[in-house]
Amino acid sequence: MKNLKGLQAFAHIMNLGTLAAAAKRMHSSESALSRQLALCEQELGLTLFSRDNRSLTPTKEGKAFYNEAERILLSLEQIPNIARGIKKEPLQRIRVVSTHRSAAPIAIPAVEQFSLSHPEARVSFETHQIKFLERWIASNQFDIGISNLPTQHHDIDYEPICQAKMVAMVPTDHPLAQRSEVSMQDLAKETLILPSAGTAIREIIDTMFEEQTCSPLQIPIQVNQVLTACLFIKNGLGVTICDELISYTFLTTLKKVPITPYYTTTFGLLFPKDVKRSDQTHALAQHIRQQVDSLKLT
């Protein structure tokens, strides 16, 4: 790809909404940026925007391209900062990525302990959805990741670190909060706030209902993250189903109720395949294992 400026223009238009705003951000004229964008579309063989009355509207191809290449596109403008950072700080930086679900109970405490024991280390930490996380680990954009298993990529080495039971999260004053356990049949009668169809955890939840030959009566709200579902539950809008790792984020505001029969999901460490791991990567991995042990998952 030769036309990096055109790619930057595309990313800025998608984020800022207009060609004028993108031109201002890039210190360029609208006409010059429009030409760069046209060259970019020609090189990619895609029509990224429809043009009507001088306005740009993302096409289906444009939206799909942005969704797939978002991280790379947004990183382009960071290249000068990266170069300056290398000049000022030639130390190795360990790149860490986690799912949103495993960030608060596992990744963040482990990175904190690693930083305390390795004050000279520099850490880049991000949270992402599983599909992006795995892709970026496989392409060696991160040194270590924490995510659900199994992984779908052959270019990833992985190590299981824990199994977390699936639980119901309910408001503390909800009738189910007084129960020692609940069944899927019990939950099917409740107003459920669930992750969107197609997400990894929703597939687990759907399997749980199918195996217990029941289905939810009400799912008024679907969300892209379980953490968001718990925030709705915190406001009294229903009940959600998740793995017990999430419960550590809401210990004082929501009640965790075990589900019977038991279902579990596995979490693990992910590494780029056939890439030599640094001493810092090994050290952080050990802190992650210790943090998992401290949780004493049931």
C-alpha positions in Angstrom: 0.0 0.0 0.0 1.7 3.2 -1.2 -0.9 5.8 -0.5 -0.7 6.1 3.3 -2.0 9.7 3.3 -5.1 8.5 1.6 -5.6 5.8 4.3 -5.1 8.4 7.0 -7.7 10.6 5.3 -10.1 7.7 5.2 -9.6 7.0 8.9 -10.1 10.6 9.9 -13.2 11.0 7.8 -14.7 7.9 9.4 -13.9 9.2 12.9 -14.6 12.9 12.5 -17.6 12.6 10.1 -16.6 15.1 7.3 -13.9 15.8 4.8 -13.5 19.3 6.1 -12.8 18.1 9.6 -10.3 15.5 8.3 -8.6 18.2 6.2 -8.3 20.5 9.3 -6.8 17.6 11.4 -4.3 16.8 8.7 -3.4 20.4 7.9 -4.4 20.0 4.3 -7.0 21.4 1.8 -10.2 19.5 1.1 -9.4 19.2 -2.6 -5.9 17.7 -1.9 -7.4 15.3 0.6 -10.2 14.4 -1.8 -7.6 13.5 -4.5 -5.6 11.4 -2.0 -8.8 9.6 -1.1 -9.7 8.9 -4.7 -6.2 7.4 -5.3 -6.6 5.3 -2.2 -9.9 3.9 -3.5 -8.3 3.2 -6.8 -5.3 1.3 -5.2 -7.6 -0.7 -2.9 -10.2 -1.4 -5.6 -12.9 -0.4 -3.3 -15.5 2.4 -3.2 -15.2 3.7 0.3 -17.6 6.6 0.1 -20.6 7.6 -1.9 -20.5 11.2 -3.0 -23.6 13.3 -3.0 -23.8 17.1 -2.9 -20.1 17.3 -1.8 -20.9 15.1 1.3 -19.2 11.7 1.8 -21.2 8.8 3.1 -19.4 5.5 3.9 -20.4 2.6 1.6 -21.0 -0.9 2.8 -17.4 -1.7 1.5 -16.1 1.4 3.4 -17.6 0.3 6.7 -16.4 -3.2 6.3 -12.9 -2.1 5.4 -12.8 0.2 8.4 -14.0 -2.5 10.8 -11.3 -4.8 9.7 -8.4 -2.3 9.5 -9.4 0.1 12.3 -6.4 -0.6 14.5 -3.9 -0.2 11.7 -5.5 2.9 10.3 -5.6 4.7 13.7 -2.0 3.7 14.4 -0.7 5.4 11.2 -0.9 8.8 12.9 1.1 7.5 15.8 4.2 6.7 13.7 5.9 10.0 14.4 5.2 9.6 18.2 6.5 6.1 18.1 9.7 7.3 16.5 10.2 10.1 19.0 9.5 7.7 21.8 12.2 5.3 20.6 14.7 8.1 20.5 13.8 9.2 24.1 13.2 5.7 25.5 15.0 2.9 23.8 13.9 0.4 26.4 11.8 -2.6 25.4 8.1 -2.2 25.7 5.9 -5.3 26.5 2.6 -5.2 24.6 -0.3 -6.7 26.5 -3.9 -7.3 25.4 -6.9 -8.6 27.3 -10.6 -9.2 26.7 -12.8 -6.8 28.6 -14.0 -9.6 30.9 -10.6 -10.6 32.1 -9.1 -7.1 32.4 -10.3 -6.1 35.9 -10.0 -9.4 37.8 -6.8 -10.7 36.1 -4.9 -8.5 33.6 -4.9 -5.1 35.5 -3.8 -6.5 38.9 -1.1 -8.7 37.2 0.2 -5.7 35.2 0.3 -3.6 38.4 2.3 -6.3 40.2 4.6 -6.7 37.2 5.3 -3.0 37.1 6.1 -2.8 40.8 8.6 -5.7 40.5 10.0 -4.4 37.2 10.1 -0.6 37.5 12.4 -0.3 34.5 9.8 -2.0 32.2 7.4 -0.2 29.9 4.0 -1.7 29.3 1.4 -1.0 26.5 -2.0 -2.4 27.7 -5.2 -2.6 25.6 -8.6 -4.4 25.9 -10.4 -5.7 22.8 -13.0 -8.1 21.6 -11.9 -11.7 21.1 -12.0 -11.6 17.3 -9.7 -8.6 17.1 -7.5 -9.8 20.0 -6.8 -13.1 18.4 -6.0 -11.6 15.0 -3.5 -9.2 16.5 -1.8 -11.8 18.7 -1.5 -14.0 15.6 0.1 -11.2 13.6 2.6 -10.4 16.5 1.1 -7.0 17.3 1.0 -8.0 21.0 3.5 -10.1 23.1 0.9 -11.7 25.4 -2.9 -11.8 25.7 -5.6 -13.1 28.0 -8.7 -14.4 26.4 -11.2 -17.2 26.2 -10.2 -20.6 24.9 -10.2 -22.4 22.5 -8.6 -20.0 20.0 -9.5 -20.1 16.4 -6.1 -19.1 15.0 -3.3 -21.6 14.2 -0.7 -18.9 14.6 -1.2 -18.6 18.3 0.3 -20.6 21.2 -1.8 -20.8 24.2 -1.8 -22.0 27.8 -5.0 -22.6 29.8 -4.9 -20.7 33.2 -8.4 -21.2 34.7 -11.9 -22.3 34.3 -14.7 -19.9 35.4 -18.2 -21.0 36.1 -21.2 -19.4 34.4 -23.3 -17.5 36.9 -26.4 -15.3 37.1 -25.8 -11.7 38.1 -28.9 -10.1 39.8 -29.6 -7.0 41.8 -29.1 -7.5 45.5 -32.8 -7.0 46.2 -33.9 -9.4 43.5 -35.8 -12.6 44.6 -33.1 -14.8 43.0 -30.5 -13.1 45.1 -31.7 -15.2 48.1 -31.2 -18.4 46.2 -28.1 -20.6 46.6 -28.4 -21.6 43.0 -30.7 -21.2 40.0 -31.5 -23.3 36.9 -31.7 -22.3 33.3 -35.5 -22.8 33.5 -35.6 -20.2 36.4 -33.6 -17.7 34.3 -35.7 -18.3 31.2 -38.7 -16.7 33.0 -36.7 -13.6 33.9 -36.2 -10.4 31.9 -32.7 -11.0 30.6 -30.1 -8.5 29.4 -27.7 -10.6 27.3 -24.7 -10.1 25.0 -25.5 -9.8 21.3 -25.9 -12.9 19.2 -22.7 -14.0 17.6 -20.4 -13.1 20.5 -18.4 -15.9 22.2 -20.2 -15.7 25.5 -23.7 -15.5 23.9 -22.9 -18.7 22.1 -22.2 -20.3 25.5 -25.4 -19.0 26.9 -27.5 -20.2 23.9 -25.9 -23.6 24.3 -26.9 -23.7 28.0 -30.5 -22.9 27.2 -30.6 -25.5 24.4 -29.1 -28.2 26.5 -31.7 -27.5 29.2 -34.5 -27.5 26.6 -35.7 -24.0 27.4 -35.5 -20.5 25.9 -35.7 -17.0 27.3 -39.1 -15.3 27.3 -37.8 -11.8 27.3 -34.5 -10.2 26.0 -35.5 -6.5 25.8 -31.9 -5.3 25.5 -28.8 -6.9 23.9 -25.4 -5.5 24.4 -21.9 -6.0 22.9 -20.2 -6.4 26.3 -21.2 -8.3 29.4 -19.9 -5.4 31.5 -22.5 -3.2 29.9 -25.2 -5.8 30.7 -24.1 -5.7 34.4 -24.5 -2.0 34.4 -28.1 -2.3 33.2 -28.6 -5.0 35.9 -27.2 -2.6 38.5 -30.0 -0.2 37.6 -32.6 -2.9 38.1 -33.5 -3.6 34.5 -33.3 -7.4 34.7 -30.8 -10.3 35.1 -27.8 -11.4 33.1 -25.7 -14.5 32.6 -21.9 -14.4 32.5 -18.8 -16.1 33.8 -17.8 -15.6 37.4 -14.8 -13.4 36.5 -17.2 -10.5 35.8 -18.6 -10.8 39.3 -15.3 -9.5 40.8 -16.1 -6.1 39.2 -19.5 -5.9 40.8 -19.0 -7.6 44.2 -20.6 -4.8 46.2 -23.4 -3.9 43.8 -24.7 -7.2 42.4 -25.2 -10.7 43.6 -23.6 -13.7 42.0 -25.8 -16.8 41.9 -24.4 -20.1 40.7 -26.2 -21.9 37.9 -27.0 -25.6 38.0 -26.0 -27.7 36.2 -22.6 -26.2 36.2 -21.2 -24.8 32.9 -17.7 -23.4 32.6 -15.6 -21.3 30.2 -11.8 -21.5 29.9 -9.4 -18.6 30.0 -5.9 -18.8 28.9 -2.6 -17.0 28.0 -2.1 -16.3 24.3 1.3 -15.8 22.6 2.3 -15.3 18.9 3.3 -18.7 17.6 7.0 -19.4 17.0 8.1 -16.0 18.5 10.8 -16.1 21.2 9.4 -14.7 24.4 11.4 -12.1 26.3 12.2 -12.4 30.0 9.7 -9.7 30.7 7.0 -11.6 28.9 7.8 -14.7 31.0 7.7 -12.6 34.1 4.4 -11.0 33.3 2.9 -14.4 32.5 3.9 -15.6 36.0 2.2 -12.6 37.6 -0.9 -13.5 35.6 -0.8 -17.1 36.9 -0.4 -15.9 40.5 -3.3 -13.4 40.1 -5.5 -16.2 38.8 -4.5 -18.4 41.8 -5.4 -15.6 44.2 -9.0 -15.4 42.9 -9.7 -19.0 44.1 -12.3 -19.5 41.5 -14.9 -22.0 42.6 
